[in-house]
Amino acid sequence: MGIKIKVVCDNVSKHRDIEPTHGFSVYVEELGIAVDACSSGEEFERNMSILGLPRPRHVVVTIANPHHVGGAQGYWDIDTPPPWAPVSLINVGRERLVVVGENTLISGCGLFSWALGIVPEALRSAGISRVKTVVGGLGVTTVSRYLFEDLKRQLRELGARRVYPLHTPIDVRRALIRELPNAYDVGAGSTIHAD
């Protein structure tokens, strides 16, 4: 299943009319689903409008932090995947990983999954051994050789062919893009094509 994911909110903006913020949100176009909803309803609605996106049919939340759920007010049943969508939610401590279809992993922050080195194990326990595309927060908050090496190990173990680091401090994002040959520089306003 080929899917298009629009980056609605991020620390970096690739769209002249969208301000970079600490909020996070991506929109899966084919499903009409948002994963997280920026820092506020105003920011979420403004960026969705600037990108020409319709109101999401559903919002899936990865972590209950204000910069992820600020714009989720007014959406019902945000803690479960919609029954009509090929979406799996994998709870990892205080956060959740979102798998769209069989090949695309969306991570909001990653502080309680990637940073702990347990993403491949968490996915395997949910019956998912490999993913092709990884989008979102990768849990690296400081330029640390140990964290980079462990993150690279996890991505190799999952077989990730494309990595789109989002919701990450700019120096860390640059280091990830420089050190991972399959990492791409995207931000708010970008379109990600995933399998």
Long-range contacts (C-beta under 8 A, 24 or more apart in sequence): 1-30, 1-86, 1-101, 1-102, 1-103, 1-195, 2-193, 2-194, 2-195, 3-28, 3-29, 3-30, 3-31, 3-100, 3-101, 3-104, 3-193, 3-194, 3-195, 4-28, 4-29, 4-30, 4-191, 4-192, 4-193, 4-194, 5-29, 5-104, 5-106, 5-135, 5-191, 5-192, 5-194, 6-51, 6-53, 6-189, 6-190, 6-191, 6-192, 7-166, 7-186, 7-187, 7-188, 7-189, 7-190, 7-191, 7-192, 8-34, 8-38, 8-44, 8-47, 8-48, 8-51, 8-53, 8-188, 9-36, 9-38, 9-39, 9-43, 9-44, 9-47, 9-188, 10-166, 10-167, 10-186, 10-187, 10-188, 11-166, 11-167, 11-168, 11-169, 11-170, 11-173, 11-187, 12-166, 12-170, 12-173, 12-185, 12-186, 12-187, 12-188, 13-187, 13-188, 13-189, 14-186, 14-187, 14-188, 14-189, 14-190, 15-50, 15-51, 15-187, 15-188, 15-189, 15-190, 17-50, 17-189, 18-47, 18-50, 18-51, 18-188, 18-189, 20-187, 20-188, 21-67, 21-188, 22-67, 22-167, 23-67, 23-68, 23-70, 23-71, 24-67, 24-68, 24-108, 24-109, 24-136, 24-137, 24-166, 24-167, 25-68, 25-71, 26-106, 26-135, 26-136, 26-166, 26-192, 27-51, 27-53, 27-56, 28-100, 29-53, 31-57, 31-58, 31-82, 31-85, 31-86, 31-87, 31-100, 32-56, 32-57, 32-58, 33-57, 33-58, 33-59, 33-60, 33-82, 33-85, 33-87, 34-58, 34-59, 34-60, 35-59, 35-60, 35-61, 35-62, 35-98, 35-106, 35-108, 35-136, 36-60, 36-61, 36-62, 36-63, 36-68, 36-69, 36-72, 36-108, 37-61, 37-68, 37-69, 37-70, 37-71, 37-72, 37-75, 38-67, 38-70, 38-71, 39-66, 39-67, 39-70, 39-71, 40-70, 40-71, 41-70, 41-71, 41-73, 41-74, 42-71, 43-70, 43-71, 44-70, 44-71, 44-72, 45-71, 47-188, 50-189, 51-189, 57-82, 58-82, 58-85, 60-87, 60-89, 60-96, 60-98, 61-96, 61-108, 62-95, 62-96, 62-97, 62-98, 62-106, 62-107, 62-108, 62-109, 62-136, 63-94, 63-95, 63-96, 63-108, 63-109, 63-112, 64-94, 65-109, 68-108, 68-109, 88-126, 88-128, 90-122, 90-123, 90-126, 90-128, 92-116, 92-118, 92-119, 92-122, 97-122, 97-123, 99-123, 99-126, 99-128, 99-131, 100-194, 101-195, 102-128, 102-131, 103-130, 103-131, 103-132, 103-133, 103-194, 103-195, 104-131, 104-132, 104-133, 104-134, 104-135, 104-194, 104-195, 105-131, 105-133, 105-134, 105-135, 105-136, 105-158, 105-160, 106-135, 106-136, 107-134, 107-135, 107-136, 107-137, 107-138, 107-139, 108-136, 108-137, 108-167, 109-136, 109-137, 109-139, 109-167, 110-136, 110-137, 110-138, 110-139, 110-140, 111-137, 111-139, 111-141, 112-139, 113-139, 114-138, 114-139, 114-140, 114-151, 114-154, 115-139, 115-140, 115-141, 115-147, 117-150, 117-153, 117-154, 119-154, 119-158, 120-154, 120-157, 120-158, 123-158, 130-158, 130-159, 131-158, 131-159, 131-160, 132-159, 132-160, 132-161, 132-162, 132-194, 132-195, 133-160, 133-161, 133-162, 133-163, 133-164, 133-192, 133-194, 133-195, 134-158, 134-160, 134-162, 134-163, 134-164, 135-164, 135-166, 135-192, 135-194, 136-164, 136-165, 136-166, 136-167, 137-165, 137-166, 137-167, 137-168, 138-163, 138-165, 138-168, 138-176, 140-168, 140-172, 140-176, 141-168, 141-169, 141-172, 142-169, 142-172, 143-171, 143-172, 143-175, 148-175, 148-176, 148-179, 151-176, 152-179, 152-180, 155-180, 162-194, 164-192
